[in-house]
């Protein structure tokens, strides 16, 4: 399932549709959909997908950003809070205040 999510994320980041990616690796859109939903593992097309998305295999298997435990989220926010624009910081502040 994680590999499918990663492929979808990379595909969308490149502005590609499932049809685009399918054409690039010589398969059909349905197969890309099955991969992204976690129904198929792209064992035969893994290298072609990585090449089409212009990433290495290790990058394709980097799921670090998909971690969802609370400690990871808190650490990530603390490490990146200084990079947030004032406008975005205001939005985050308002969301937090509304939730409390």
Buried (B, 14 or more C-beta within 10 A) or exposed (E): EEBBBBBBBBBEEEEBEBEBBBBBBEBEBEBBBBBBEEEBEBEEBBEBBBBBBEBEEEEBEEEEEEEEEEEEEEEEEEEEEEEEEEEEEEEEEEEEEEEE
